[in-house]
Amino acid sequence: MNHDNLEKIVLKRIDEMRKEMFLTANHHGVGSTQTLKCSQKLDRLINIHLRYFSNAAA
């Protein structure tokens, strides 16, 4: 799998996690444990993208 394909997968997962966090926050509240867990997962995905795919990190 090449670099571009991996980046697309990470970006897709970021988008999916962002949607999941939004839905979780609407259902359980912004300060809920479930929303916090989604937020942490999203943060990890964004950090992965910044570390491995961002030109600014180079």
PDB file with one MODEL, atoms N, CA, C and O in Angstrom:
MODEL        1
ATOM      1  N   MET A   1       0.853  -1.178   0.000  1.00  0.00           N
ATOM      2  CA  MET A   1       0.000   0.000   0.000  1.00  0.00           C
ATOM      3  C   MET A   1       0.894   1.235   0.000  1.00  0.00           C
ATOM      4  O   MET A   1       1.855   1.307   0.766  1.00  0.00           O
ATOM      5  N   ASN A   2       0.583   2.201  -0.851  1.00  0.00           N
ATOM      6  CA  ASN A   2       1.444   3.370  -0.952  1.00  0.00           C
ATOM      7  C   ASN A   2       1.038   4.477   0.029  1.00  0.00           C
ATOM      8  O   ASN A   2      -0.007   4.411   0.677  1.00  0.00           O
ATOM      9  N   HIS A   3       1.887   5.478   0.112  1.00  0.00           N
ATOM     10  CA  HIS A   3       1.736   6.591   1.052  1.00  0.00           C
ATOM     11  C   HIS A   3       0.394   7.304   0.876  1.00  0.00           C
ATOM     12  O   HIS A   3      -0.280   7.605   1.861  1.00  0.00           O
ATOM     13  N   ASP A   4       0.006   7.572  -0.362  1.00  0.00           N
ATOM     14  CA  ASP A   4      -1.249   8.292  -0.626  1.00  0.00           C
ATOM     15  C   ASP A   4      -2.468   7.495  -0.171  1.00  0.00           C
ATOM     16  O   ASP A   4      -3.412   8.053   0.388  1.00  0.00           O
ATOM     17  N   ASN A   5      -2.437   6.198  -0.415  1.00  0.00           N
ATOM     18  CA  ASN A   5      -3.555   5.347   0.013  1.00  0.00           C
ATOM     19  C   ASN A   5      -3.663   5.301   1.531  1.00  0.00           C
ATOM     20  O   ASN A   5      -4.762   5.339   2.083  1.00  0.00           O
ATOM     21  N   LEU A   6      -2.522   5.218   2.201  1.00  0.00           N
ATOM     22  CA  LEU A   6      -2.534   5.209   3.662  1.00  0.00           C
ATOM     23  C   LEU A   6      -3.087   6.527   4.210  1.00  0.00           C
ATOM     24  O   LEU A   6      -3.852   6.537   5.174  1.00  0.00           O
ATOM     25  N   GLU A   7      -2.694   7.621   3.592  1.00  0.00           N
ATOM     26  CA  GLU A   7      -3.205   8.916   4.046  1.00  0.00           C
ATOM     27  C   GLU A   7      -4.717   8.993   3.853  1.00  0.00           C
ATOM     28  O   GLU A   7      -5.423   9.499   4.725  1.00  0.00           O
ATOM     29  N   LYS A   8      -5.218   8.503   2.734  1.00  0.00           N
ATOM     30  CA  LYS A   8      -6.664   8.509   2.493  1.00  0.00           C
ATOM     31  C   LYS A   8      -7.406   7.704   3.557  1.00  0.00           C
ATOM     32  O   LYS A   8      -8.479   8.102   4.009  1.00  0.00           O
ATOM     33  N   ILE A   9      -6.833   6.581   3.949  1.00  0.00           N
ATOM     34  CA  ILE A   9      -7.451   5.745   4.979  1.00  0.00           C
ATOM     35  C   ILE A   9      -7.493   6.489   6.315  1.00  0.00           C
ATOM     36  O   ILE A   9      -8.509   6.477   7.010  1.00  0.00           O
ATOM     37  N   VAL A  10      -6.381   7.133   6.664  1.00  0.00           N
ATOM     38  CA  VAL A  10      -6.331   7.885   7.925  1.00  0.00           C
ATOM     39  C   VAL A  10      -7.332   9.041   7.895  1.00  0.00           C
ATOM     40  O   VAL A  10      -8.046   9.268   8.871  1.00  0.00           O
ATOM     41  N   LEU A  11      -7.386   9.771   6.781  1.00  0.00           N
ATOM     42  CA  LEU A  11      -8.326  10.889   6.669  1.00  0.00           C
ATOM     43  C   LEU A  11      -9.779  10.411   6.741  1.00  0.00           C
ATOM     44  O   LEU A  11     -10.626  11.069   7.346  1.00  0.00           O
ATOM     45  N   LYS A  12     -10.056   9.284   6.130  1.00  0.00           N
ATOM     46  CA  LYS A  12     -11.407   8.721   6.189  1.00  0.00           C
ATOM     47  C   LYS A  12     -11.762   8.349   7.624  1.00  0.00           C
ATOM     48  O   LYS A  12     -12.876   8.605   8.083  1.00  0.00           O
ATOM     49  N   ARG A  13     -10.816   7.749   8.323  1.00  0.00           N
ATOM     50  CA  ARG A  13     -11.070   7.364   9.713  1.00  0.00           C
ATOM     51  C   ARG A  13     -11.252   8.588  10.600  1.00  0.00           C
ATOM     52  O   ARG A  13     -12.070   8.567  11.520  1.00  0.00           O
ATOM     53  N   ILE A  14     -10.495   9.665  10.335  1.00  0.00           N
ATOM     54  CA  ILE A  14     -10.672  10.921  11.072  1.00  0.00           C
ATOM     55  C   ILE A  14     -12.090  11.443  10.871  1.00  0.00           C
ATOM     56  O   ILE A  14     -12.752  11.846  11.828  1.00  0.00           O
ATOM     57  N   ASP A  15     -12.548  11.435   9.635  1.00  0.00           N
ATOM     58  CA  ASP A  15     -13.900  11.911   9.332  1.00  0.00           C
ATOM     59  C   ASP A  15     -14.947  11.052  10.033  1.00  0.00           C
ATOM     60  O   ASP A  15     -15.907  11.573  10.599  1.00  0.00           O
ATOM     61  N   GLU A  16     -14.760   9.736   9.993  1.00  0.00           N
ATOM     62  CA  GLU A  16     -15.708   8.837  10.652  1.00  0.00           C
ATOM     63  C   GLU A  16     -15.729   9.064  12.168  1.00  0.00           C
ATOM     64  O   GLU A  16     -16.796   9.070  12.781  1.00  0.00           O
ATOM     65  N   MET A  17     -14.558   9.250  12.762  1.00  0.00           N
ATOM     66  CA  MET A  17     -14.486   9.456  14.207  1.00  0.00           C
ATOM     67  C   MET A  17     -15.082  10.797  14.597  1.00  0.00           C
ATOM     68  O   MET A  17     -15.715  10.917  15.646  1.00  0.00           O
ATOM     69  N   ARG A  18     -14.884  11.800  13.764  1.00  0.00           N
ATOM     70  CA  ARG A  18     -15.464  13.121  14.036  1.00  0.00           C
ATOM     71  C   ARG A  18     -16.997  13.016  14.053  1.00  0.00           C
ATOM     72  O   ARG A  18     -17.655  13.579  14.928  1.00  0.00           O
ATOM     73  N   LYS A  19     -17.552  12.296  13.083  1.00  0.00           N
ATOM     74  CA  LYS A  19     -19.007  12.099  13.038  1.00  0.00           C
ATOM     75  C   LYS A  19     -19.494  11.309  14.245  1.00  0.00           C
ATOM     76  O   LYS A  19     -20.520  11.637  14.841  1.00  0.00           O
ATOM     77  N   GLU A  20     -18.742  10.258  14.603  1.00  0.00           N
ATOM     78  CA  GLU A  20     -19.117   9.446  15.758  1.00  0.00           C
ATOM     79  C   GLU A  20     -19.088  10.288  17.036  1.00  0.00           C
ATOM     80  O   GLU A  20     -19.976  10.160  17.879  1.00  0.00           O
ATOM     81  N   MET A  21     -18.086  11.135  17.183  1.00  0.00           N
ATOM     82  CA  MET A  21     -17.998  11.992  18.369  1.00  0.00           C
ATOM     83  C   MET A  21     -19.175  12.964  18.418  1.00  0.00           C
ATOM     84  O   MET A  21     -19.757  13.182  19.481  1.00  0.00           O
ATOM     85  N   PHE A  22     -19.523  13.542  17.281  1.00  0.00           N
ATOM     86  CA  PHE A  22     -20.653  14.469  17.219  1.00  0.00           C
ATOM     87  C   PHE A  22     -21.949  13.771  17.642  1.00  0.00           C
ATOM     88  O   PHE A  22     -22.712  14.304  18.448  1.00  0.00           O
ATOM     89  N   LEU A  23     -22.190  12.589  17.099  1.00  0.00           N
ATOM     90  CA  LEU A  23     -23.399  11.833  17.450  1.00  0.00           C
ATOM     91  C   LEU A  23     -23.401  11.437  18.921  1.00  0.00           C
ATOM     92  O   LEU A  23     -24.434  11.506  19.587  1.00  0.00           O
ATOM     93  N   THR A  24     -22.250  11.026  19.423  1.00  0.00           N
ATOM     94  CA  THR A  24     -22.138  10.640  20.826  1.00  0.00           C
ATOM     95  C   THR A  24     -22.397  11.835  21.733  1.00  0.00           C
ATOM     96  O   THR A  24     -23.088  11.707  22.743  1.00  0.00           O
ATOM     97  N   ALA A  25     -21.853  12.988  21.383  1.00  0.00           N
ATOM     98  CA  ALA A  25     -22.067  14.201  22.175  1.00  0.00           C
ATOM     99  C   ALA A  25     -23.541  14.592  22.170  1.00  0.00           C
ATOM    100  O   ALA A  25     -24.075  15.016  23.195  1.00  0.00           O
ATOM    101  N   ASN A  26     -24.195  14.451  21.028  1.00  0.00           N
ATOM    102  CA  ASN A  26     -25.627  14.772  20.970  1.00  0.00           C
ATOM    103  C   ASN A  26     -26.458  13.818  21.810  1.00  0.00           C
ATOM    104  O   ASN A  26     -27.462  14.213  22.404  1.00  0.00           O
ATOM    105  N   HIS A  27     -26.043  12.574  21.857  1.00  0.00           N
ATOM    106  CA  HIS A  27     -26.817  11.549  22.572  1.00  0.00           C
ATOM    107  C   HIS A  27     -26.503  11.528  24.071  1.00  0.00           C
ATOM    108  O   HIS A  27     -27.416  11.431  24.891  1.00  0.00           O
ATOM    109  N   HIS A  28     -25.221  11.618  24.431  1.00  0.00           N
ATOM    110  CA  HIS A  28     -24.807  11.445  25.823  1.00  0.00           C
ATOM    111  C   HIS A  28     -24.386  12.745  26.501  1.00  0.00           C
ATOM    112  O   HIS A  28     -24.256  12.793  27.725  1.00  0.00           O
ATOM    113  N   GLY A  29     -24.174  13.787  25.723  1.00  0.00           N
ATOM    114  CA  GLY A  29     -23.712  15.055  26.285  1.00  0.00           C
ATOM    115  C   GLY A  29     -22.231  15.263  25.996  1.00  0.00           C
ATOM    116  O   GLY A  29     -21.464  14.313  25.837  1.00  0.00           O
ATOM    117  N   VAL A  30     -21.860  16.517  25.936  1.00  0.00           N
ATOM    118  CA  VAL A  30     -20.497  16.881  25.568  1.00  0.00           C
ATOM    119  C   VAL A  30     -19.490  16.400  26.616  1.00  0.00           C
ATOM    120  O   VAL A  30     -18.368  16.030  26.269  1.00  0.00           O
ATOM    121  N   GLY A  31     -19.873  16.404  27.867  1.00  0.00           N
ATOM    122  CA  GLY A  31     -18.944  16.036  28.934  1.00  0.00           C
ATOM    123  C   GLY A  31     -18.983  14.569  29.331  1.00  0.00           C
ATOM    124  O   GLY A  31     -18.377  14.188  30.332  1.00  0.00           O
ATOM    125  N   SER A  32     -19.676  13.752  28.576  1.00  0.00           N
ATOM    126  CA  SER A  32     -19.819  12.342  28.952  1.00  0.00           C
ATOM    127  C   SER A  32     -18.523  11.564  28.725  1.00  0.00           C
ATOM    128  O   SER A  32     -17.665  11.971  27.942  1.00  0.00           O
ATOM    129  N   THR A  33     -18.402  10.452  29.419  1.00  0.00           N
ATOM    130  CA  THR A  33     -17.243   9.576  29.262  1.00  0.00           C
ATOM    131  C   THR A  33     -17.147   9.054  27.839  1.00  0.00           C
ATOM    132  O   THR A  33     -16.050   8.961  27.287  1.00  0.00           O
ATOM    133  N   GLN A  34     -18.281   8.711  27.237  1.00  0.00           N
ATOM    134  CA  GLN A  34     -18.286   8.192  25.870  1.00  0.00           C
ATOM    135  C   GLN A  34     -17.757   9.239  24.885  1.00  0.00           C
ATOM    136  O   GLN A  34     -16.967   8.923  23.995  1.00  0.00           O
ATOM    137  N   THR A  35     -18.199  10.484  25.056  1.00  0.00           N
ATOM    138  CA  THR A  35     -17.743  11.565  24.176  1.00  0.00           C
ATOM    139  C   THR A  35     -16.256  11.819  24.372  1.00  0.00           C
ATOM    140  O   THR A  35     -15.529  12.040  23.403  1.00  0.00           O
ATOM    141  N   LEU A  36     -15.803  11.787  25.615  1.00  0.00           N
ATOM    142  CA  LEU A  36     -14.385  11.977  25.900  1.00  0.00           C
ATOM    143  C   LEU A  36     -13.544  10.900  25.230  1.00  0.00           C
ATOM    144  O   LEU A  36     -12.490  11.202  24.671  1.00  0.00           O
ATOM    145  N   LYS A  37     -13.989   9.658  25.278  1.00  0.00           N
ATOM    146  CA  LYS A  37     -13.252   8.565  24.625  1.00  0.00           C
ATOM    147  C   LYS A  37     -13.176   8.782  23.112  1.00  0.00           C
ATOM    148  O   LYS A  37     -12.129   8.565  22.502  1.00  0.00           O
ATOM    149  N   CYS A  38     -14.277   9.206  22.515  1.00  0.00           N
ATOM    150  CA  CYS A  38     -14.271   9.502  21.073  1.00  0.00           C
ATOM    151  C   CYS A  38     -13.299  10.638  20.772  1.00  0.00           C
ATOM    152  O   CYS A  38     -12.552  10.580  19.796  1.00  0.00           O
ATOM    153  N   SER A  39     -13.310  11.660  21.603  1.00  0.00           N
ATOM    154  CA  SER A  39     -12.428  12.801  21.416  1.00  0.00           C
ATOM    155  C   SER A  39     -10.967  12.376  21.490  1.00  0.00           C
ATOM    156  O   SER A  39     -10.145  12.842  20.701  1.00  0.00           O
ATOM    157  N   GLN A  40     -10.642  11.504  22.424  1.00  0.00           N
ATOM    158  CA  GLN A  40      -9.270  11.025  22.553  1.00  0.00           C
ATOM    159  C   GLN A  40      -8.847  10.201  21.341  1.00  0.00           C
ATOM    160  O   GLN A  40      -7.714  10.320  20.876  1.00  0.00           O
ATOM    161  N   LYS A  41      -9.747   9.368  20.829  1.00  0.00           N
ATOM    162  CA  LYS A  41      -9.451   8.591  19.623  1.00  0.00           C
ATOM    163  C   LYS A  41      -9.225   9.519  18.436  1.00  0.00           C
ATOM    164  O   LYS A  41      -8.308   9.316  17.641  1.00  0.00           O
ATOM    165  N   LEU A  42     -10.068  10.533  18.327  1.00  0.00           N
ATOM    166  CA  LEU A  42      -9.923  11.506  17.245  1.00  0.00           C
ATOM    167  C   LEU A  42      -8.588  12.233  17.356  1.00  0.00           C
ATOM    168  O   LEU A  42      -7.896  12.422  16.355  1.00  0.00           O
ATOM    169  N   ASP A  43      -8.228  12.640  18.563  1.00  0.00           N
ATOM    170  CA  ASP A  43      -6.940  13.302  18.777  1.00  0.00           C
ATOM    171  C   ASP A  43      -5.778  12.425  18.321  1.00  0.00           C
ATOM    172  O   ASP A  43      -4.847  12.911  17.678  1.00  0.00           O
ATOM    173  N   ARG A  44      -5.831  11.136  18.651  1.00  0.00           N
ATOM    174  CA  ARG A  44      -4.756  10.221  18.254  1.00  0.00           C
ATOM    175  C   ARG A  44      -4.662  10.116  16.733  1.00  0.00           C
ATOM    176  O   ARG A  44      -3.566  10.110  16.172  1.00  0.00           O
ATOM    177  N   LEU A  45      -5.809  10.034  16.077  1.00  0.00           N
ATOM    178  CA  LEU A  45      -5.811   9.956  14.616  1.00  0.00           C
ATOM    179  C   LEU A  45      -5.255  11.230  13.981  1.00  0.00           C
ATOM    180  O   LEU A  45      -4.488  11.171  13.020  1.00  0.00           O
ATOM    181  N   ILE A  46      -5.644  12.367  14.523  1.00  0.00           N
ATOM    182  CA  ILE A  46      -5.135  13.644  13.998  1.00  0.00           C
ATOM    183  C   ILE A  46      -3.628  13.735  14.211  1.00  0.00           C
ATOM    184  O   ILE A  46      -2.899  14.196  13.333  1.00  0.00           O
ATOM    185  N   ASN A  47      -3.164  13.297  15.373  1.00  0.00           N
ATOM    186  CA  ASN A  47      -1.721  13.310  15.638  1.00  0.00           C
ATOM    187  C   ASN A  47      -0.973  12.389  14.685  1.00  0.00           C
ATOM    188  O   ASN A  47       0.115  12.730  14.223  1.00  0.00           O
ATOM    189  N   ILE A  48      -1.541  11.233  14.389  1.00  0.00           N
ATOM    190  CA  ILE A  48      -0.927  10.330  13.412  1.00  0.00           C
ATOM    191  C   ILE A  48      -0.821  11.021  12.059  1.00  0.00           C
ATOM    192  O   ILE A  48       0.217  10.961  11.400  1.00  0.00           O
ATOM    193  N   HIS A  49      -1.900  11.675  11.654  1.00  0.00           N
ATOM    194  CA  HIS A  49      -1.872  12.362  10.365  1.00  0.00           C
ATOM    195  C   HIS A  49      -0.818  13.466  10.360  1.00  0.00           C
ATOM    196  O   HIS A  49      -0.058  13.596   9.401  1.00  0.00           O
ATOM    197  N   LEU A  50      -0.773  14.246  11.409  1.00  0.00           N
ATOM    198  CA  LEU A  50       0.216  15.326  11.470  1.00  0.00           C
ATOM    199  C   LEU A  50       1.633  14.777  11.446  1.00  0.00           C
ATOM    200  O   LEU A  50       2.508  15.341  10.788  1.00  0.00           O
ATOM    201  N   ARG A  51       1.863  13.692  12.153  1.00  0.00           N
ATOM    202  CA  ARG A  51       3.211  13.132  12.254  1.00  0.00           C
ATOM    203  C   ARG A  51       3.686  12.524  10.928  1.00  0.00           C
ATOM    204  O   ARG A  51       4.833  12.719  10.526  1.00  0.00           O
ATOM    205  N   TYR A  52       2.816  11.803  10.268  1.00  0.00           N
ATOM    206  CA  TYR A  52       3.247  11.019   9.113  1.00  0.00           C
ATOM    207  C   TYR A  52       2.891  11.596   7.751  1.00  0.00           C
ATOM    208  O   TYR A  52       3.487  11.215   6.743  1.00  0.00           O
ATOM    209  N   PHE A  53       1.925  12.511   7.708  1.00  0.00           N
ATOM    210  CA  PHE A  53       1.448  12.967   6.405  1.00  0.00           C
ATOM    211  C   PHE A  53       1.490  14.475   6.210  1.00  0.00           C
ATOM    212  O   PHE A  53       1.321  14.949   5.087  1.00  0.00           O
ATOM    213  N   SER A  54       1.707  15.221   7.246  1.00  0.00           N
ATOM    214  CA  SER A  54       1.694  16.669   7.139  1.00  0.00           C
ATOM    215  C   SER A  54       3.043  17.182   6.655  1.00  0.00           C
ATOM    216  O   SER A  54       4.087  16.791   7.178  1.00  0.00           O
ATOM    217  N   ASN A  55       3.020  18.046   5.669  1.00  0.00           N
ATOM    218  CA  ASN A  55       4.261  18.659   5.180  1.00  0.00           C
ATOM    219  C   ASN A  55       4.891  19.547   6.236  1.00  0.00           C
ATOM    220  O   ASN A  55       6.108  19.731   6.249  1.00  0.00           O
ATOM    221  N   ALA A  56       4.061  20.105   7.132  1.00  0.00           N
ATOM    222  CA  ALA A  56       4.572  20.976   8.175  1.00  0.00           C
ATOM    223  C   ALA A  56       5.437  20.194   9.162  1.00  0.00           C
ATOM    224  O   ALA A  56       6.325  20.762   9.798  1.00  0.00           O
ATOM    225  N   ALA A  57       5.177  18.888   9.291  1.00  0.00           N
ATOM    226  CA  ALA A  57       5.940  18.064  10.226  1.00  0.00           C
ATOM    227  C   ALA A  57       7.292  17.670   9.643  1.00  0.00           C
ATOM    228  O   ALA A  57       8.156  17.181  10.371  1.00  0.00           O
ATOM    229  N   ALA A  58       7.488  17.871   8.356  1.00  0.00           N
ATOM    230  CA  ALA A  58       8.740  17.456   7.710  1.00  0.00           C
ATOM    231  C   ALA A  58       9.872  18.421   7.972  1.00  0.00           C
ATOM    232  O   ALA A  58      10.987  18.209   7.496  1.00  0.00           O
TER     233      ALA A  58
ENDMDL
END
